Amino acid sequence: MEKRETPEKNFRVLALKYRPSRFSELVGQGALVKTLTNSFSANRIAHAFLLNGVRGVGKTSTARVIAKALNCLNKKIHQAEPCNSCENCISIQSGRSVDVIEMDGASKTGVNDVREIIDAVYYRAASSKFKVYIIDEVHMLSNAAFNALLKTLEEPPEHVKFILATTEIQKIPPTVLSRVQRYDLKRVNNIDMIEHLEKILKKEKISPERTALQLICREAEGSIRDALSLLDQVLLNSDNTIKSETVNEMIGKVSKVRVLELLDLILCGNTRDTVKQARVLFQGSVGPEGLLKELLGLVHFVSLIMISDEFLSDDIYTTEEQDKAKEIAKGLTTVKISSLWQILFKGTEEIKIALDPLISFEMLMIKATHMSLLPRPETLIKNILQSKTDKINYVHKSNNNNNESPFKSKNEEIKNFEDPILKGTENHTKQNEKKDQEAIKEILDIFPGSKIDSQE
């Protein structure tokens, strides 16, 4: 007799394998957990809940935990956590309970779909204490569907509970918001997310580099599900260790240290090496728009470091990235870094409409590097205020003890300058003044935050 092979256990992605099964397992939602736990402990449970939050923060998982806490067979009245071992808990967690009806608001948006709920609410639960309706993406319901649901949502039968979930709270009518208890799920901070990933990888017997986990969590932008999906993808290309190089390759990102090196070259005015470094970075999977986005993010980071070291955070940036950013920030002026921001930010639109984005990016780098070779903005402004000729006159700082505006002292500053052609032409003088002020405004647009120091 032939021996049959035992079928292998089906693979489950990490987001499903480690889905929270109790309130204490919800990551980064301390306020929500405390409030829900208190409501079950005091036996003051609302008839309708609204869970609001961005993708992947645990809205559906929270809804199922609430449903289990309502229908757990082994839980006592003043307890909050479900047992996760009774038939009701197991069936709800797996999504096959007949008394917990999960409805997708994106696919069932009409009033007829809501009428099915209204007609069914008066029938008691088959094997549970409560019949629970979980409506995901509830903001997708039509106005007629919302209106049809209002009466039932306000005064449902005692054996019915509603749990609504949405990512766009502003689309929910006020008439619905006034009938539910609203809970806002926060984006998960990187520290909590890293700890959660470390626990999962410990169970999977995989040792990660902390830097690699930082990269994953930074890319996930507060979404646990996004982080676990990225981690699943990285594990396919890793053995027993997860390295930062593997993560960067999988998510199509360049090392921020390399981008910081590019930023340093731009600020030093090294045009040749800036273009060479950009071309090296383009050999990977990053494109002009992606690299420019990285540059803008690091310009912002360096600007924050210039303000205070308290903006340095180990959960977002690695130690190597922080050290490089602090090195760049030394001796850098606010005017220079904000001017670079303006140039790069305006370059985003140019790259979008360019026939060849790579060429457009290189021209943007040339423009950005030459920014460091320009005269200081106060020198340009003073030259305009103190000269009526086309010559460039670099003048010394004027004493202005009365703290008057440079525009008010302009006539006094230029009274010693005479032009034989324009002398006595009052109308022409006013035109020149207008042009001067327009030129100054343009300089201030290019160099935001610049000002004229009136002291010697």
C-alpha positions in Angstrom: 0.0 0.0 0.0 1.4 3.4 -1.1 2.0 5.9 1.6 0.4 9.2 0.9 2.4 12.4 1.4 1.2 14.7 4.1 0.1 18.0 2.5 2.3 20.9 3.4 0.7 23.6 5.6 -0.5 26.6 3.5 1.8 29.6 3.6 0.3 32.7 5.3 1.7 36.2 4.9 3.0 37.8 8.1 0.1 40.4 8.2 -2.4 37.5 8.5 -0.3 35.1 10.5 0.4 37.7 13.3 -2.9 39.6 13.1 -3.9 41.0 16.6 -6.3 38.7 18.4 -6.8 40.7 21.6 -6.8 44.4 22.7 -3.3 44.2 24.2 -1.8 43.1 20.8 -2.9 46.2 19.0 0.3 48.1 18.2 0.6 51.8 18.9 -3.0 52.4 19.9 -2.8 52.9 23.7 -5.6 55.4 24.0 -8.0 53.3 22.0 -7.2 50.1 23.9 -7.6 51.9 27.3 -11.0 53.3 26.3 -12.4 50.1 24.9 -11.1 48.1 27.8 -12.7 50.4 30.3 -16.0 50.3 28.4 -16.1 46.4 28.6 -14.9 46.4 32.3 -17.7 48.9 33.2 -20.2 47.0 31.0 -21.0 50.3 29.2 -20.7 49.2 25.6 -22.0 51.4 22.8 -24.4 50.1 20.2 -22.3 51.5 17.3 -18.6 52.2 16.8 -16.7 54.1 14.1 -13.1 53.3 13.6 -11.1 55.9 11.6 -7.5 55.7 10.4 -5.2 55.4 7.5 -4.5 52.1 5.8 -2.9 49.3 7.7 -3.2 50.6 11.3 -5.6 47.9 12.5 -9.2 49.0 11.9 -10.5 45.6 10.7 -8.4 43.8 13.4 -9.9 46.1 16.1 -13.4 45.4 14.8 -12.9 41.6 15.0 -11.5 41.9 18.5 -14.5 44.0 19.6 -16.8 41.3 18.0 -15.0 38.6 19.9 -15.2 40.5 23.2 -18.9 40.8 22.7 -19.5 37.1 21.9 -16.8 35.2 23.7 -18.3 32.2 25.5 -15.6 32.1 28.3 -15.3 35.8 29.1 -16.9 37.1 32.3 -19.1 40.2 32.2 -16.5 42.7 33.5 -13.6 41.3 31.5 -12.4 42.9 28.3 -10.1 40.4 26.6 -11.6 37.5 24.7 -10.3 34.0 25.4 -9.4 33.2 21.7 -10.1 29.5 22.4 -13.9 29.1 22.3 -15.8 28.3 19.2 -17.1 31.9 18.8 -13.6 33.5 19.1 -12.1 31.0 16.6 -14.8 31.5 14.0 -14.8 35.3 14.3 -11.0 35.4 14.0 -11.1 33.3 10.9 -14.0 35.4 9.4 -16.5 32.5 9.2 -18.9 33.4 12.0 -22.6 33.5 10.8 -23.3 36.1 13.5 -20.5 38.5 12.5 -21.4 39.9 9.1 -18.6 41.7 7.4 -19.7 44.0 4.5 -17.5 45.9 2.1 -18.9 49.4 1.7 -16.9 49.8 -1.5 -18.7 47.0 -3.4 -22.1 47.3 -1.7 -22.9 51.0 -1.9 -26.6 51.2 -2.7 -29.7 51.5 -0.7 -30.8 48.0 -1.6 -27.7 46.6 0.2 -28.6 48.5 3.3 -32.2 47.3 3.2 -30.9 43.8 3.4 -29.2 44.7 6.7 -32.4 46.5 8.0 -34.6 43.5 7.2 -32.2 41.1 8.9 -31.4 43.0 12.1 -34.6 41.8 13.8 -33.6 38.2 13.7 -31.5 37.1 16.7 -28.0 35.7 16.5 -27.7 32.0 15.8 -25.1 31.0 18.4 -23.9 34.2 19.9 -25.1 36.9 22.2 -24.9 39.7 19.7 -25.2 39.9 15.9 -22.4 42.2 14.8 -22.3 44.1 11.5 -18.8 45.3 10.4 -19.0 47.7 7.4 -15.6 48.4 6.0 -14.9 51.6 3.9 -18.3 52.9 5.0 -17.6 56.3 3.4 -18.3 54.7 0.0 -22.0 54.3 0.8 -24.3 56.5 -1.2 -26.3 59.3 0.4 -29.5 57.3 0.0 -27.9 54.3 1.7 -26.7 56.4 4.7 -30.2 57.9 5.1 -31.8 54.4 5.0 -29.4 53.3 7.7 -29.9 56.2 10.1 -33.0 55.0 12.0 -31.6 51.5 12.5 -28.2 52.9 13.5 -29.8 55.2 16.1 -32.0 52.6 17.7 -30.9 49.1 16.8 -32.4 46.0 18.5 -30.6 45.1 21.8 -28.9 42.1 20.2 -27.3 44.1 17.3 -24.0 46.0 17.3 -22.6 48.1 14.4 -18.9 48.6 13.8 -18.0 51.0 10.9 -14.5 51.5 9.5 -13.3 54.3 7.3 -10.1 55.9 5.9 -11.9 59.2 5.0 -13.8 60.5 7.9 -14.7 63.8 6.2 -17.0 61.9 3.8 -19.2 60.5 6.7 -22.4 62.6 7.1 -22.8 64.4 10.5 -26.1 62.6 11.0 -24.1 59.3 11.1 -21.2 60.7 13.3 -23.7 61.8 15.9 -25.1 58.2 16.3 -21.8 56.4 16.9 -18.8 56.3 19.2 -15.8 57.5 17.2 -12.3 56.1 17.7 -9.3 57.5 15.7 -6.5 55.0 15.2 -3.1 56.7 15.0 -0.2 56.0 12.6 2.1 53.7 14.4 5.4 55.4 15.4 8.6 53.8 14.2 9.8 52.7 17.7 6.7 50.6 18.4 6.8 49.3 14.8 10.4 48.2 15.1 9.8 46.4 18.4 6.8 44.6 16.8 8.9 43.5 13.8 11.7 42.3 16.1 9.2 40.1 18.1 7.8 38.6 14.9 11.3 37.9 13.5 12.3 36.3 16.8 9.4 33.9 16.4 10.5 33.2 12.8 14.1 32.6 14.0 15.5 35.4 11.8 18.1 37.9 13.0 17.7 41.4 11.4 20.0 44.4 11.3 18.3 47.2 13.2 19.2 49.5 10.3 17.2 47.3 7.9 14.1 47.4 10.2 14.5 51.2 10.3 14.4 51.4 6.5 11.3 49.2 6.4 9.4 51.1 9.0 10.3 54.5 7.4 9.0 53.3 4.1 5.8 52.0 5.7 4.9 55.5 7.0 3.0 54.3 10.1 1.2 51.4 8.5 1.8 48.0 10.2 0.4 46.1 7.3 2.7 47.9 4.8 5.7 47.1 7.0 4.8 43.4 7.2 4.2 43.2 3.5 7.6 44.7 2.9 9.2 42.4 5.4 7.6 39.4 3.6 9.1 40.6 0.3 12.6 41.1 1.9 12.5 37.6 3.5 12.2 36.1 0.0 15.7 37.4 -0.8 17.3 36.8 2.6 18.6 33.8 4.4 18.7 34.1 8.2 19.7 37.7 8.3 18.0 40.8 6.9 20.5 43.5 5.7 19.9 47.1 4.9 21.3 46.6 1.4 18.7 44.0 0.6 15.9 46.3 1.9 17.1 49.2 -0.3 17.2 47.0 -3.4 13.7 45.6 -2.7 12.0 48.9 -2.1 13.8 50.7 -5.0 15.5 53.3 -2.8 19.0 54.6 -2.6 21.0 54.9 0.6 20.3 58.1 2.3 24.0 58.4 3.1 24.7 58.5 -0.6 22.0 61.1 -1.1 23.5 63.1 1.8 26.9 62.9 0.0 25.2 64.3 -3.1 23.7 67.1 -1.0 27.1 68.0 0.4 28.6 68.3 -3.1 25.7 70.6 -4.2 26.3 72.9 -1.2 30.0 73.0 -1.8 29.4 74.1 -5.4 31.2 71.0 -6.9 29.4 70.8 -10.2 31.4 68.0 -11.8 31.3 65.6 -8.9 27.6 66.4 -8.3 26.6 65.3 -11.8 28.9 62.2 -11.6 27.3 61.2 -8.2 23.8 61.7 -9.7 24.6 59.4 -12.6 26.0 56.7 -10.3 22.7 56.8 -8.2 20.6 56.5 -11.4 22.3 53.2 -12.2 20.1 51.7 -9.5 16.3 51.6 -9.6 15.8 55.2 -8.5 14.6 57.7 -11.1 14.9 61.5 -11.2 11.6 62.2 -9.4 12.5 59.7 -6.7 16.0 61.1 -6.2 14.7 64.7 -6.1 12.1 63.6 -3.4 14.9 62.1 -1.4 17.0 65.3 -1.7 14.1 67.5 -0.6 13.5 65.3 2.4 17.1 65.5 3.5 17.3 69.3 2.9 14.4 69.4 5.4 16.2 67.1 7.8 19.4 69.2 7.7 17.3 72.4 8.2 15.8 70.9 11.4 19.2 69.9 12.7 20.4 73.5 12.2 17.5 74.6 14.5 18.0 72.0 17.2 19.5 68.6 17.9 16.2 67.5 19.5 14.9 66.7 16.0 17.5 63.9 15.7 15.6 60.6 16.2 17.1 57.1 16.2 13.8 55.5 15.2 13.7 57.4 11.8 17.4 58.0 10.8 20.3 55.7 11.4 23.4 56.9 13.4 25.4 57.1 10.2 22.8 59.3 8.5 22.6 61.6 11.5 26.3 62.0 11.7 26.6 62.9 8.0 23.6 65.4 8.3 25.2 67.1 11.3 28.5 67.4 9.4 26.7 69.1 6.5 24.7 71.4 8.9 27.9 72.9 10.4 28.6 76.4 9.1 25.4 76.4 6.9 23.2 79.4 6.9 19.4 79.4 6.9 19.3 81.6 3.8 21.5 79.1 1.8 19.6 76.0 2.8 16.2 77.6 2.2 17.3 78.9 -1.2 18.4 75.4 -2.1 14.9 74.2 -1.1 13.3 76.7 -3.4 15.4 75.7 -6.3 14.9 72.0 -5.8 11.1 72.4 -5.1 10.6 74.4 -8.3 12.6 71.8 -10.2 9.9 69.1 -9.4 7.5 70.6 -11.9 10.2 71.0 -14.5 11.1 67.3 -14.3 7.4 66.2 -14.6 7.0 68.1 -17.9 10.5 67.5 -19.3 10.9 65.4 -22.4 14.0 63.8 -20.8 13.8 63.8 -17.0 17.4 62.7 -16.7 18.7 65.7 -18.6 16.3 68.0 -16.7 17.6 66.7 -13.4 21.3 67.2 -14.4 20.5 70.8 -15.4 18.8 71.3 -12.1 21.9 70.0 -10.3 24.1 72.5 -12.3 21.7 75.3 -11.3 21.7 74.2 -7.6 25.5 73.9 -7.4 26.0 77.4 -8.8 23.8 78.8 -6.1 26.8 78.7 -3.7 28.8 80.9 -6.1 26.2 83.7 -6.1 26.9 86.9 -4.1 25.2 87.1 -0.8 21.6 88.3 -1.1 22.2 91.4 1.1 25.0 92.4 -1.2 22.8 92.2 -4.2 20.0 94.2 -2.5 22.4 96.9 -1.2 23.9 97.2 -4.7 20.4 97.9 -6.1 19.6 100.4 -3.4 22.9 102.3 -3.6 23.5 102.3 -7.4 21.6 103.8 -10.4 24.0 102.5 -13.0 24.4 99.2 -14.6 27.8 98.7 -12.9 28.1 96.3 -9.9 29.1 98.3 -6.9 29.9 96.4 -3.8 29.4 98.9 -0.9 30.0 98.8 2.8 27.2 98.3 5.3 25.4 101.5 6.0 24.8 102.8 9.5 21.1 103.0 10.3 20.6 103.7 14.0 16.9 104.5 13.5 16.2 100.9 12.2 14.4 102.4 9.2 13.5 100.3 6.2 16.1 100.3 3.4 13.4 101.6 1.0 13.0 104.7 3.1 16.7 105.6 3.0 17.1 104.9 -0.7 17.0 108.5 -1.9 19.5 109.5 0.8 21.8 106.6 -0.3 21.8 107.5 -4.0 21.8 111.3 -3.8 25.5 111.4 -4.5 25.1 109.4 -7.7 24.3 111.6 -10.8 23.6 110.5 -14.3 24.0 113.4 -16.9 21.3 111.8 -19.1 18.7 111.1 -16.4 19.4 114.2 -14.2 16.3 116.2 -13.6 14.0 113.5 -15.0 11.6 112.9 -12.1 9.4 110.4 -14.0 12.4 108.3 -15.0 13.5 108.2 -11.4 10.2 106.8 -10.2 10.4 104.2 -12.9 13.8 103.2 -11.7 12.6 103.0 -8.1 9.8 100.7 -9.2 12.3 98.5 -11.1 14.6 98.4 -8.1 11.8 97.3 -5.8 10.8 94.6 -8.3 14.4 93.4 -8.4 14.6 93.3 -4.6 11.4 91.3 -4.4 12.7 88.8 -6.9 15.9 88.4 -4.9 13.9 87.8 -1.7 11.8 85.2 -3.6 15.0 83.4 -4.5 16.6 83.8 -1.1 13.8 83.6 1.4 14.7 84.7 4.9 17.4 87.1 3.8 17.7 90.6 5.3 20.1 93.5 5.4 22.2 93.9 8.4 22.3 97.6 9.3 25.2 97.2 11.7 28.8 97.7 10.8 
